[in-house]
Amino acid sequence: MADMTEPHSAVIARLSADFAAISHQLTRVSGDLAALDRILTDRAPAAAAPRPAPQPAAYWPQYPPQPAPFRPWPQAPAPTPTPTLTPAPRKERSEGWIGKLLAVAGVAVTLIGVVLLLVLAAQAGILRPEFRVSAGGALAAALVGAGWWLNTRPGGRVGAIALVATGVAAAYMDVIAVTTIYDWVPAPAGLVLAAVVAGAGLTLARRWDSEHLGLLVLVPLIVLAPIVTDGVSLLLVGFMLALAAVSLPVQLGKDWIWLHAARIAAAVLPLLVALAARHIDSREDLWLAGACGIAAVIALTAALLLLPGTGNRVVMALLTVAGIVPVLCVNLAVDRVVAALMAAALAAALLAVALLADRLPGVDGVVRRVFAVTSAIAALIAVTTAFDGRVGGPVLLAMAVVVAVAVGRDAVGRWVAIGFAVIGAAAHLSYAPPAVLLQPIEVSTATGISTLVSSLLLATAAVTIVWMWDRTESALWVGVAVVTVYAVTSCTVTAGMLVIGGDGGFYAGHMVATILWIAMAAVLFWYAARLPREDRSVPLGGGLGLVAAAMAKLFLFDLGTLDGIFRVVVFIVVGLTLLGIGAGYARLLERQDKQAATRTFEPK
């Protein structure tokens, strides 16, 4: 009987233990639910007092429980509070610009007062010169000292910048006055002293890391310095160049594009006014040409030094181009030989920078293209300044050929070559217009030689540019054919007029021109026969076009215009050439196709 009841007792004991564990877990769950209820009740806006949760009656098993592993149930996560959306505080509008605006106005008014003290007081005889100069210097020193002190006070930076800028500009104009108005200081010493004054003030701008301070020094001087010197003079240009030069070291390592613009303006604006004045007065001034060269050196040097550290490379490149404009306009004031040499030197310098762009930091992409195009413009100005059309035309056409071969498929170089070719062709048409091909017109030896050379160069430039651009584009080759036909005809007719002269030379020139048209067509057919079948369309089209043009000229012009033996020769030669082209092309084509078929079926 014991053996029968023992298994039942063990089972009952185990069930009793399980019920005890379940009861224990339910008790804990009940406590957690009560705690959660209290939390939610406390968060409610009008919650009632929490009621105690009913506790289940403890269950005591009849038999002692057997130990069982305890596995706690996972507790429910505490509820996260719902975030309350509060409106963002309204950002108050900054009023700092008011102080800056008033400071700038104060700079302008104070510096105008200094100008009145130095210039109008001198004209009216108010105070002695010593008092005027001393008062200006004392005011400048007091302003700089006050600005230095104010910069150490809380919130005094705006006022400090304005005071120091006013003081430095006033001191600079004081130096200009003692050099130009009173002649107390020689010009070289005055330029050195002015450079020291401006350099000290701009060094303070670098120390304070304030582009605003540099601008407040340069911009007022650009406007007010010509008033102190009573107009734009060579000495004023020197003072402005000194100001531009000393502002360059201050900007090293700083991305101050506006200061660079002010530097360029300080150097360029007085020079352009001076060049226009020299042009109007018909005076030559090598010193002014030298100043233009110095301005270009400052602009180009500043670009090479500042381009690596600026984020506005395109703007800086364009400002650099503005800085070299006086060199391109220097022919307004000096002899054309000097102007051409300066423009050529500038073109060479810019070309060197463009070619070395890979080794110069910052000179890449658009900057390189800007410098390359500017170099081409300078070279064009140098050629047109140094030579007249009869020499300049062939030179420009030769430059077009050289550029087209040198740059290959570079887009900028290609357009530069096209520009040179177009301007050279326009020069060619100016002294060899189409009218000379319609009737016998005597030409001088110089014009004739220039026409011969430019005709050959014009045809060469057209072929070279298109060959380097896109040798498979048929529309471009149509244009090349037209240009080449005109250039060949111009060359042969001009040669006939130079060698024979009169009607005989004119007829001989046209006879040779028609024969050369057919000869060029023969060359194209010969070239096409040596190409694969799929590549023959362009040269075949060109050859057929030349044949059609030659036949039209033969029957519409040569038949009615040429006389005597010239008409007979041109018809016989053209006819025999066409026969030879037909027979020879068919033979070459058949041989070429057989060779291609043999190579196709040869075992590999």
Steps between C-alpha positions, in 0.01 A plus 500: 500500500789731572644424162174606339469826689859611477477625141180688579668671795792612284269638235291684755815641659623627165163654414492666839843650439393626158189663640713666768734644235204619294349662805828675570525638145137614504568686824791685339295580189222635719748726677641628172150575368423691816818704461416574136152607600643742755738650238222552248270641764762752613545622138132546433382865538207413726563154625320341785687359795650164416319200632695212641513207270339181634753248616429140415474261791811308569488140409660252732552161351414190694838357448829683531602648158793364316762752395456617143714731290393861525442677168396861551251638258609804296379820649296735289698809389414823668290727278692785339355841558350670195723794400337835517557716189605842611544775239861592427603832642482776245844604382555861563615705206865599522565870503876477464481633144388837633826546686701393196310737274553791735868412530545500121322834476729635771807385306380673184410826670822517701721432199316764299577739783868407477494568126342839564770572755783407265367640171232766541665656802819528298316661210326749733816575694353380831772406750859448408602184313688374802187520715285331238740210453565470874128507574438225246779285642389558860141412410615180329711394798218578745249297295731199481575518874132532587415206277772288659363577847139447397578158358590382853158598636194273481295566186752751367619312190277680249598842625866402527510388136341824384735719707816320390396500133430873516834566666702296250326655198546849646871435555535371143337813358722711725805339339352560153446866590856565624630331182274648231361827640783637717798319339662450840593139425648363175275268304698177568515575874129583503414171331708307753346686793148444365573131456615480863185673625264284295693184582476568874127561485430196283720284721270592784208385283670164463570480872137575580388267218283775358449535125266785586794704634698446179206606285443814708862596435514430126159606374498858641852559369395395149233773506667777701868478404442653152343802673813554709725481190263721297431234240657181374873543457791265462589555867148406607531183293818425692327546836216272394742235377686518831171457683410197283844343548509525881148358526608172339710349785221581744261271312722190488308212652174700510206447269422872466368530146362849556838627611647357181235684300585824681870442428432457129280810493765708679756412232284489187259795524763779520698334220203485264422867566864592441516299176187669369645841590829425322306385194297819492807720548698300239792458738728203544608393847724199558466545877128442466565189292730377776226562756262290290756221499538521879123480544490186285784342699319575828173352369659184361722446805205547734300244302774236515547552874135523599329251269592190706330637811184653359159350444420753225755402238295601199432846645867543587603398148262755348627770737853412392399552139365842601837573661688450173263709286729810516774308318255410224407870470850644526507579128283802587802672648820358348649398171352188341832315514513537880132413530540190281803379698315542830192318369718220363683465833167483682370238255812290555469524879134400500568217256776370726261504796235313300752238379637450852156480656556144620801612705345819637250448786166663439556554127274235356165457333328829421795705629731341246251567221463864604877550492531318165231713336651818643840395364345459156339845522833655603674327209234625261543856629878469468476391135240755395692776680838413349393428140252627247253272329730380222748361753266439790268278295763239408643510853159429654433218253838347583416528871170323433684207340752478784233515771281240325791256475627570854174468693355203314138449611502742792178704480648834608801466270275405211288813539813712534627358172163569336511857629847559358394346168182708473680828572784404266247414227331837551836670457557296182165612360586862578789508251387212273121538468291278268490784247862431396390156380237637261707747299867582447618742773862596538649428844815629661788268573451521878128432475554219253758323714280536806206356304701202383621416850166557672317294235717197564477548877122546483452165325746331736329645808155386384617144435702478822225631727236262364741207497579558868135568586287230336635342182181294450252792487404558138345842562833634629680368194254683276610824665865398460441435130346844448785676684766298321351562156488873563854506643642304204326723248617815679855366504513404132335818371727718714806305382391548139458874551843525663687291245324582171272789580204635306238278340750225430590462861134501602413228244799289594412520865146378444617225270739368762230535767256278311767239437596502868139448599491182291841397638371534857201286407737236362695498824179448698393208276845344537477538877148355508606192302750411772247514781262227615161511333323639806744794529484623140191719515668824611791507249275374221249774572777758500643375173162500329430848632830630362432339165154663489646839597775469238249409228277792596793740489619352172171555319361805681814709539801367310313435178377859478787683667823331398640578160705318241744234605398521867150374421631217287756388756262502793239288317753246377682467830180476705351244261810280502521525877140390537564204272802403704308538824218277376724224375750516778243512777312200367825302475620602847161426649482151350851416615429634850179299531672179381779547753245556775309186400821296493596617848151416623510134385861425587529235776621638829 
